[in-house]
Amino acid sequence: MKNDIGCYVSDLKVMQSNAGYYVGRDYWEKAYPEIKMPYSRESDYFATREQAHNCLQIMKLEMSLEGF
């Protein structure tokens, strides 16, 4: 997803912070695509990547059923 000022926002994906794994999005600027920053957290935190991945799959399924 791109906005008008040259910033991009990722699709939902599994991310990690000091608090644990979560489903979220990151963003980056066109001029610095190698520097990605957290943009949003769309789930609770999970202890494992697998738990967050399962949550992501459920979220994608729900979005497809809702027409997103």
Secondary structure, 3 states (H helix, E strand, C coil): CECCCCEEECCCEEEEECCEEEEEEEEEECCEEEEEEEEEECCCCECCHHHHHHHHHHHHHHHHHHCC
